[in-house]
Amino acid sequence: ALEQIESYCQSDVLNTYWVYLKFLILKGELLLSDYADILTQMREKLPLEQNYYKPFSQSIDAELARLKNAIEIP
């Protein structure tokens, strides 16, 4: 049970951070290229053993693909 709570809390923090990043973009305080870099780093650091790994990884990949049309991602 504690593992499920821990996993939920980690997922919640990631979701909140992602919303915060999008807020910074809207305020003009974060460039799309920096946002893409942060998402790439986030995906690389996601713990494979967590049940949120797959949905987050897929969502990040989809967001990076969407951004690729707006900016040049290496």
Secondary structure as UniProt FT lines:
FT   HELIX           2..26
FT   TURN            27..28
FT   HELIX           32..45
FT   TURN            48..49
FT   TURN            51..52
FT   HELIX           53..68
FT   TURN            69..70
//
